[in-house]
Amino acid sequence: SPLQSLAIAGRPAMAQRQLALALASALLVVADAFFVSPPSLHSRAVSGRVHAGGSAPLGGRSAVLSKMLTGRPLSLQAPRMTVVGDASPGVSEEASGVTFSPIAWRKHWYPVAMEEFTTKDTPFAFTLLGTKLVIWFDLVAQEWRAVNDKCPHRLAPLSEGRVNAAGDIECPYHGWAFSGADGTCTTMPQKPKDDAMPAKACVSTYATARQDGMIWVWADEVLPGSPLPSTELIHTIEAMTDGHRAKHSISVENFFADLPYDATMAVENVIDVSHVAFTHHKTQGLRQFAAPVAYKLEAPITMGGFVTLQNSSSTWTDSDIRVRPLQTIFDAPHYQHTRLPIMGGKAAAYLGTYATPTTPGRSRLFLRLVTEDIPKVFQTIKTIQELFKPKFLQHHMRLSVLEDDNIFLHVQERELAIKTGANMATGATAWGKKLSDGEMDAAANKWAQSYLLPTLSDSPVISYRRWLAKAGPIDWAPGTNLNLGEPQSREELMERYLTHVEHCSLCKESLARVKTSRNVLAVAVPVVALTGRAILQVVFPELGWWKAAGVAWSLAGAGGAAWAVLGKWQKGFYKGTYPPPRNQGPAGGP
């Protein structure tokens, strides 16, 4: 990501070269240039948990969560710890405080969609922790609804139905309709009017919320009469809170895509800064700017997550204002963000990601790039750029960045499960055999022998794996197939329509317009080429034969070029490009 690429600048001079490079490419990706500048320290309290200079009791949503799950507040009173290491960097398990019990994965809010890319006209299916849901917008109540995607009548998927005039979801098979508020059946066309509604004619309901432009679902069923979960538990980027918006100018870029690996692998990947320079060479980073990155663990790892500080060089200290550390936060079980002060501390940029578990071996990643107090001149340049560059091309670029990772993380997930004998996200082998608690305990820390993690740059991965070993496997819905299956082919991993376009209203509508435009040009170009000269001579007889022909053929040529460009764009809605940019060019090249 552009935010993470900042962390690879090894020295001030190197950071300046990276800044110059980014500015040189500003005409192509102006927005990415916003994020390039030497790092500096972010010293705010994170969710009330910890300050950059010391320790603090746990508060905010993390405290609410701790009290809800354990019956007592959780606090971090240990001093900040420097991650040091040998063959396996990082503090010992005892010193790091990784002593909590497995978490309740279903007692959390998970994002399922972004409102700006989701149509309110039709329901959509979504699988959350193996639970199949149908989600729709209730126009009567003006709320998003979520219920079990299975009609109790004949088990037809409700997501194939429609939303009726009352705002209820209607089954496509026999027309039974269900309220999103309490799951009761409100319409049963086959039932005599005076007969009572069967008590079992109902579906399970799930709490929903609208916050920060996203649609959230509480992963546990909400029983009738029980209190709704607090939205204070929703993880929010600091810059997007109301109080922060009131004091700063904020710009937000949103994106999402389905990934061919599970949410735990997604989190492990996004907290790893050191891969950006190589994996995303020429998409979001440059391999020549790779450098060691030292980390500090703010406090012991807890059920609520952890905070790391990043230095560009292990030889520099916090007192060096030029290289004050960046801060990366992992909030359990699925959220992380990195905040980077930029432009000499006059502005800031955030990279926030949410990894929502869908099914074993798959997840949906939500990406938010947030900038605050960017100078107006840059905002103006970005606005001008957007006039000439369709927004869907930004989504194509983001997909290219994810595809840089997809091609090997999909395989890596399976290799790790095979080597350790367990997939920590499923509590089973790679082939779906459920493991006992004892077998899982025995496999919990085998990642340390399976991975070779000799440098301080690996510290965030180590911290996350230690957290995951204690957090326990995801609480998948009963009957979920835990088998990761055979690895997908390269072509399947580069597929875009089913992983993004189908679920994104912006891209879906843009694809339809691109197809229509190509069809029009396919007819218009030959017509102009063959008849344009004659028509122009009739309308403008003074042009003469050669001038009229030149104009007609120029128009036809421009139309043909536009048709070709649209064809390239159309292909980008369906499939990514292989090999990735990092592997393009001559052997041994930069």
C-alpha positions in Angstrom: 0.0 0.0 0.0 1.2 3.6 -0.4 1.1 4.1 3.3 3.2 1.1 4.1 5.7 2.0 1.4 6.8 5.0 3.5 8.2 2.6 6.1 10.8 1.2 3.7 12.7 4.5 3.4 15.9 3.5 5.2 17.5 7.0 5.6 16.5 10.6 5.0 18.3 10.8 1.7 16.6 7.6 0.6 13.2 9.0 1.7 13.9 12.1 -0.4 14.6 9.9 -3.5 11.4 8.1 -2.9 9.5 11.4 -2.6 11.0 12.6 -5.8 10.0 9.4 -7.6 6.5 9.6 -6.3 6.1 13.2 -7.4 7.4 12.3 -10.9 4.6 9.9 -11.2 2.0 12.2 -9.8 0.3 12.7 -13.2 -0.5 9.0 -13.2 -1.4 8.4 -9.5 -1.5 11.8 -7.8 -3.3 10.4 -4.8 -0.3 8.1 -4.0 2.1 11.0 -3.9 0.2 12.3 -0.9 1.6 9.5 1.2 5.3 9.9 0.5 7.4 11.7 3.1 9.8 10.8 5.9 7.9 9.3 8.9 7.4 10.9 12.3 5.9 9.8 15.6 2.3 9.4 16.2 1.9 9.7 20.0 -1.9 9.7 20.6 -3.6 7.2 22.9 -5.0 4.2 20.9 -8.5 3.3 22.0 -7.4 4.5 25.5 -5.0 1.6 25.6 -1.5 3.0 25.5 0.5 6.2 24.8 3.6 6.3 22.7 5.7 7.3 25.7 4.5 4.8 28.3 1.5 2.9 29.5 -2.2 3.4 30.1 -5.2 1.5 31.3 -7.3 -0.1 28.5 -10.4 1.9 27.7 -12.8 2.8 25.0 -14.3 0.0 22.8 -11.5 -2.4 23.9 -12.5 -2.0 27.5 -16.2 -2.5 26.6 -15.2 -5.7 24.7 -13.1 -7.0 27.5 -15.8 -6.5 30.1 -18.4 -8.0 27.8 -16.4 -11.2 27.1 -14.7 -11.8 30.4 -16.9 -9.9 32.9 -14.0 -7.6 34.0 -12.1 -4.7 32.4 -8.7 -5.5 30.8 -5.7 -3.1 31.3 -2.2 -2.7 30.1 0.0 -1.5 32.9 3.3 -2.9 31.7 5.9 -0.4 30.4 6.7 -0.2 26.7 9.0 -3.0 25.5 11.6 -3.1 22.8 11.5 -6.1 20.5 14.9 -7.7 20.5 15.7 -11.1 19.2 18.0 -13.8 18.0 16.8 -16.6 15.6 13.2 -15.7 16.4 12.9 -11.9 17.1 10.6 -10.6 19.7 10.0 -10.9 23.4 9.3 -14.3 25.0 5.8 -15.5 25.3 5.9 -15.0 29.1 7.4 -11.5 28.8 5.0 -10.5 26.0 2.0 -11.3 28.3 0.3 -13.6 25.8 -1.7 -15.3 28.5 -5.4 -14.6 27.6 -8.0 -17.2 26.8 -9.5 -17.9 23.3 -11.6 -15.0 22.1 -15.3 -15.1 21.1 -15.0 -14.5 17.4 -18.7 -14.1 17.0 -19.0 -11.3 19.7 -17.7 -8.7 17.2 -18.9 -6.4 14.5 -17.7 -7.2 11.0 -17.9 -5.0 7.9 -19.7 -6.7 5.0 -20.0 -3.9 2.4 -19.3 -0.3 1.7 -22.4 1.8 1.2 -21.0 3.9 -1.7 -20.5 0.7 -3.7 -23.7 -1.1 -2.6 -27.1 -0.8 -4.3 -30.2 -0.5 -2.1 -32.4 -1.8 -4.8 -31.7 -5.6 -4.4 -30.8 -7.9 -1.6 -27.3 -9.6 -1.6 -25.9 -12.8 -0.2 -22.9 -12.7 2.2 -21.2 -15.5 4.1 -19.9 -14.4 7.6 -17.8 -16.9 9.5 -19.5 -19.7 7.5 -23.0 -18.3 8.2 -25.0 -17.6 5.0 -26.8 -14.3 5.3 -29.1 -12.3 3.1 -28.6 -8.5 3.6 -30.9 -5.8 2.2 -32.0 -2.2 2.8 -35.4 -1.8 4.4 -36.8 1.3 2.7 -39.6 1.5 5.2 -37.4 1.4 8.3 -34.5 3.0 6.5 -32.1 0.4 7.9 -30.0 -2.4 6.6 -31.3 -5.9 7.6 -29.6 -9.3 7.9 -31.2 -12.7 8.4 -30.3 -16.3 7.7 -30.3 -16.9 4.0 -32.6 -19.9 4.1 -36.3 -20.0 3.9 -37.7 -22.5 6.5 -40.3 -23.7 4.1 -38.2 -25.5 1.5 -34.7 -24.1 2.2 -34.6 -21.8 -0.8 -32.0 -19.0 -0.6 -33.8 -15.8 0.3 -31.1 -13.8 -1.4 -32.6 -14.9 -4.8 -35.8 -13.1 -3.8 -36.8 -9.5 -3.5 -37.7 -6.8 -1.0 -41.5 -6.2 -0.9 -43.4 -3.0 -0.3 -43.3 -3.6 3.5 -39.5 -3.7 3.5 -39.5 -7.5 4.2 -37.4 -10.1 2.4 -39.6 -12.3 0.1 -38.7 -15.9 -0.8 -38.5 -16.4 -4.6 -40.1 -19.9 -4.3 -43.5 -19.5 -2.7 -43.6 -15.9 -1.7 -43.1 -16.2 2.1 -41.9 -12.9 3.5 -39.9 -12.3 6.7 -39.3 -9.2 8.8 -35.7 -8.1 9.1 -36.5 -6.7 12.6 -37.4 -9.9 14.4 -37.3 -12.7 11.7 -41.0 -13.5 11.9 -43.0 -14.6 8.8 -45.2 -11.7 7.8 -46.6 -13.2 4.6 -47.5 -16.8 3.7 -49.7 -16.7 0.5 -50.7 -20.4 0.9 -52.0 -20.0 4.4 -55.8 -19.4 4.9 -56.3 -15.9 6.2 -57.8 -17.0 9.6 -55.2 -19.6 10.3 -52.5 -18.8 12.9 -48.9 -18.4 11.6 -46.8 -21.4 12.5 -44.4 -20.6 15.3 -41.5 -22.1 13.4 -42.1 -19.9 10.4 -39.2 -17.6 11.2 -35.5 -16.9 10.4 -32.6 -16.0 12.6 -31.8 -12.2 12.6 -28.4 -10.5 13.0 -27.8 -6.9 14.2 -26.7 -4.4 11.6 -25.1 -1.0 11.8 -24.2 1.9 9.5 -21.0 3.6 10.5 -18.2 5.4 8.7 -19.9 4.6 5.3 -19.8 0.9 5.9 -22.4 -1.8 6.6 -21.6 -3.9 9.7 -23.1 -7.1 11.0 -22.8 -8.6 14.5 -21.7 -12.2 13.9 -23.8 -13.7 16.6 -27.6 -14.2 16.3 -29.6 -11.6 18.2 -32.4 -13.4 20.1 -35.8 -11.6 20.3 -35.9 -9.3 23.3 -32.2 -9.3 23.9 -30.3 -5.9 23.9 -28.5 -5.0 20.7 -24.7 -5.0 20.7 -23.0 -1.6 21.3 -21.7 0.1 18.2 -18.9 1.4 20.4 -17.2 -1.9 19.7 -16.8 -1.0 16.0 -13.2 -0.2 15.1 -13.0 3.3 13.6 -10.0 5.1 12.1 -9.3 8.0 14.4 -9.5 10.5 11.5 -13.0 9.5 10.7 -14.5 10.2 14.1 -16.9 13.2 14.3 -14.7 15.1 16.7 -11.7 14.7 14.4 -13.6 15.7 11.3 -14.7 18.9 13.0 -11.1 20.0 13.4 -9.5 18.7 10.2 -10.2 18.4 6.5 -10.5 14.7 5.6 -10.3 12.8 2.3 -11.2 9.1 2.1 -10.6 6.5 -0.6 -12.5 3.2 -0.1 -11.9 -0.2 -1.7 -12.7 -3.8 -1.0 -12.2 -7.2 -2.6 -12.6 -10.9 -1.8 -9.3 -12.7 -1.2 -8.4 -16.4 -1.9 -7.0 -16.9 1.6 -8.5 -16.5 5.1 -8.7 -13.4 7.2 -5.8 -14.4 9.5 -3.4 -14.6 6.5 -4.7 -11.3 5.3 -4.0 -9.6 8.7 -0.5 -11.2 8.8 0.2 -9.8 5.4 -1.0 -6.2 5.9 0.9 -5.7 9.1 4.2 -6.8 7.4 5.7 -3.6 6.1 8.9 -5.2 4.8 7.3 -7.0 1.9 6.0 -3.9 0.2 9.3 -2.9 -1.6 9.6 -6.3 -3.3 6.1 -7.8 -3.7 4.6 -4.4 -4.8 7.6 -3.3 -6.9 6.3 -0.8 -9.5 2.7 -0.9 -8.1 3.1 0.6 -4.6 6.8 0.3 -3.8 10.3 0.0 -5.3 12.7 -2.8 -4.4 15.7 -0.5 -4.4 14.3 1.3 -1.4 14.1 -1.8 0.8 15.8 -1.4 4.2 15.8 -2.9 7.7 12.8 -1.9 9.8 13.1 -2.1 13.6 10.0 -2.5 15.7 9.0 -1.8 19.3 6.1 -3.6 20.9 4.2 -0.9 22.9 3.1 -3.3 25.6 2.3 -7.0 26.2 0.0 -8.6 23.6 -3.5 -8.9 24.9 -6.9 -10.3 23.8 -7.5 -6.8 22.4 -4.5 -6.9 20.1 -1.2 -5.0 20.2 0.6 -1.8 19.0 4.0 -1.6 17.3 6.2 1.4 16.7 8.4 1.3 13.6 11.8 2.8 13.1 13.5 3.1 9.7 16.8 2.0 11.2 17.6 0.2 14.4 20.5 2.6 15.0 18.3 5.7 15.3 16.5 6.6 18.5 13.2 8.1 19.3 14.9 11.4 20.1 15.9 11.8 16.4 13.0 14.0 15.1 13.7 13.1 11.5 12.9 9.4 12.0 10.3 9.3 14.8 8.6 5.9 14.5 5.4 5.2 12.7 2.7 3.4 14.5 0.7 0.3 13.5 -2.2 -0.9 15.5 -3.9 -4.3 15.5 -7.3 -4.4 17.1 -8.6 -7.9 17.5 -9.9 -9.7 15.7 -9.7 -8.2 12.2 -8.6 -4.6 12.1 -5.3 -2.8 11.7 -4.2 0.7 10.8 -1.0 2.6 10.3 -0.8 6.3 10.8 1.9 8.3 9.1 2.5 12.1 9.7 3.5 13.5 6.3 4.6 16.8 4.9 6.7 17.6 7.9 3.9 16.7 10.3 1.5 19.3 8.8 -0.7 16.5 7.4 -1.3 12.8 8.1 -2.3 9.7 6.2 -3.9 6.5 7.5 -4.0 3.0 6.0 -6.8 1.0 7.6 -7.8 -2.5 6.7 -10.6 -4.8 7.9 -10.3 -8.6 7.2 -13.7 -10.2 7.4 -13.7 -14.1 7.6 -16.2 -15.5 5.1 -15.4 -19.2 4.6 -12.3 -21.2 5.4 -9.6 -20.2 2.9 -11.4 -17.0 1.9 -12.1 -13.5 3.3 -13.2 -10.0 2.3 -10.7 -7.2 2.7 -11.8 -3.6 3.2 -9.2 -0.9 2.6 -9.5 2.7 3.6 -6.9 5.4 2.7 -7.6 8.5 4.8 -5.7 11.7 4.5 -6.1 14.8 6.8 -5.1 18.4 6.2 -3.7 17.8 2.7 -2.9 21.2 1.1 -5.6 22.5 -1.2 -3.2 22.5 -4.2 -2.9 18.7 -3.9 -6.7 18.3 -3.5 -7.1 20.4 -6.7 -4.7 18.3 -8.6 -6.5 15.2 -7.5 -9.9 16.7 -8.6 -8.5 17.5 -12.0 -7.0 14.1 -12.3 -10.4 12.4 -11.6 -12.0 14.4 -14.4 -9.8 12.6 -16.9 -9.3 9.3 -15.2 -12.4 7.2 -14.6 -12.8 6.2 -10.9 -13.1 2.5 -11.8 -9.5 2.5 -13.0 -8.5 3.3 -9.4 -10.2 0.0 -8.5 -8.3 -1.8 -11.2 -5.1 -0.4 -9.7 -6.0 -1.6 -6.2 -6.9 -5.0 -7.6 -3.4 -5.2 -9.2 -1.8 -4.5 -5.8 -3.8 -7.3 -4.2 -3.0 -9.7 -7.0 0.7 -9.1 -6.3 0.1 -10.9 -3.0 -2.7 -13.3 -4.0 -0.5 -15.3 -6.4 1.6 -16.8 -3.5 -0.3 -16.1 -0.2 -3.0 -18.5 -1.4 -0.4 -21.2 -1.7 1.5 -20.1 1.5 -1.7 -20.6 3.6 -1.9 -24.2 2.6 1.8 -24.9 2.9 1.8 -23.5 6.5 -1.3 -25.7 7.4 0.4 -28.8 6.0 3.8 -28.1 7.6 2.3 -27.4 11.1 -0.4 -30.0 10.8 -3.1 -27.4 11.6 -4.8 -24.4 10.2 -5.1 -21.9 13.1 -8.1 -20.3 11.5 -10.1 -23.5 11.2 -8.9 -25.7 14.0 -8.4 -28.4 11.5 -5.9 -29.9 9.1 -5.5 -28.4 5.6 -7.9 -31.1 4.4 -10.6 -30.3 6.9 -10.1 -33.0 9.6 -11.2 -31.4 12.9 -8.4 -31.4 15.6 -8.8 -31.9 19.3 -7.9 -29.1 21.8 -4.8 -31.1 22.7 -3.8 -31.4 19.0 -4.4 -27.7 18.5 -2.3 -26.8 21.5 0.5 -28.9 20.2 0.4 -27.2 16.8 -0.2 -23.7 18.1 3.4 -22.6 18.0 4.8 -24.8 15.2 4.7 -21.7 13.0 7.9 -20.6 14.7 9.7 -23.7 13.3 7.9 -23.5 10.0 8.7 -19.9 9.3 12.3 -18.6 9.3 12.0 -15.2 11.0 15.6 -13.9 11.8 15.2 -10.1 11.6 13.5 -7.4 13.5 11.4 -6.7 10.4 9.5 -9.9 11.2 8.4 -8.7 14.6 4.8 -7.8 13.7 4.3 -11.2 12.1 5.6 -12.9 15.3 3.4 -10.7 17.5 0.3 -11.5 15.4 1.1 -15.3 15.3 1.5 -15.3 19.1 -1.9 -13.5 19.4 -3.5 -16.0 17.1 -2.1 -19.0 18.9 -3.9 -17.8 22.0 -7.0 -16.4 20.3 -8.0 -19.9 19.0 -9.6 -20.9 15.8 -12.5 -18.9 14.3 -15.9 -20.0 15.5 -17.3 -21.2 12.1 -20.9 -22.0 11.7 -21.9 -25.6 12.3 -21.5 -27.7 9.2 -18.9 -25.4 7.6 -16.5 -27.3 5.3 -13.1 -26.7 6.9 -11.2 -28.2 3.9 -9.0 -25.6 2.3 -9.1 -27.6 -0.9 -6.5 -27.8 -3.7 -4.7 -24.6 -4.6 -6.4 -22.6 -7.3 -4.8 -22.2 -10.7 -3.0 -19.0 -11.6 -5.9 -17.9 -13.9 -8.4 -18.4 -11.1 -6.3 -16.3 -8.7 -6.2 -13.4 -11.3 -10.0 -13.4 -11.6 -11.7 -10.1 -10.9 -15.4 -10.2 -11.7 -16.5 -12.6 -9.0 -14.1 -11.2 -6.4 -14.9 -7.6 -6.8 -16.9 -6.3 -9.8 -20.0 -8.4 -9.1 -20.3 -6.8 -5.6 -19.3 -3.2 -6.6 -22.0 -1.0 -8.0 -19.5 1.4 -9.3 -17.6 -1.2 -11.3 -20.6 -3.1 -12.4 -22.3 0.1 -13.8 -19.0 1.2 -15.4 -18.5 -2.2 -17.1 -22.0 -1.9 -18.6 -21.2 1.6 -20.0 -17.8 0.4 -21.4 -19.5 -2.5 -23.2 -22.2 -0.2 -24.6 -19.6 2.3 -25.8 -17.6 -0.4 -27.5 -20.7 -1.8 -29.2 -21.5 1.7 -30.5 -18.0 2.3 -31.7 -17.9 -1.1 -33.4 -20.7 0.1 -35.7 -19.8 3.7 -35.9 -16.1 3.4 -36.9 -16.7 1.3 -40.1 -19.7 3.6 -41.0 -17.6 6.7 -40.7 -14.6 5.2 -42.5 -16.8 4.1 -45.5 -19.3 6.9 -45.7 -17.9 9.8 -43.7 -16.1 11.4 -46.7 -19.3 11.5 -48.8 -21.4 12.8 -46.0 -18.9 15.6 -45.2 -18.7 16.6 -48.8 -22.5 17.0 -48.9 -22.6 19.0 -45.7 -19.4 20.9 -46.3 -18.9 21.0 -50.1 -16.0 23.4 -49.8 -13.8 20.8 -48.1 -13.0 18.9 -51.2 -12.4 15.2 -51.7 -9.0 14.9 -49.9 -9.9 17.1 -46.9 -13.2 15.4 -46.3 -11.5 12.0 -46.6 -8.8 13.1 -44.1 -11.3 14.3 -41.6 -13.4 11.1 -41.9 -10.5 8.8 -41.7 -9.1 10.7 -38.7 -12.4 10.4 -36.9 -12.5 6.7 -37.7 -9.0 6.2 -36.5 -9.7 8.0 -33.2 -12.8 5.9 -32.8 -10.8 2.7 -33.4 -8.2 3.8 -30.9 -11.0 4.5 -28.3 -12.5 1.1 -29.1 -9.1 -0.6 -28.3 -8.7 1.4 -25.1 -12.2 0.4 -24.0 -11.3 -3.2 -24.8 -8.3 -3.0 -22.5 -10.5 -1.5 -19.8 -13.2 -4.1 -20.3 -10.6 -6.9 -19.9 -9.5 -5.3 -16.6 -13.0 -5.9 -15.1 -12.5 -9.7 -15.6 -8.8 -10.6 -15.2 -5.6 -9.2 -13.8 -2.3 -9.0 -15.6 0.4 -11.7 -15.3 3.3 -11.7 -14.7 3.1 -8.9 -12.1 5.2 -5.7 -12.6 7.9 -7.0 -10.2 8.7 -9.8 -12.6 8.5 -7.8 -15.9 11.5 -6.4 -17.7 14.9 -7.9 -18.4 16.6 -10.3 -15.9 18.8 -8.4 -13.4 17.0 -5.1 -14.1 16.0 -2.6 -11.5 
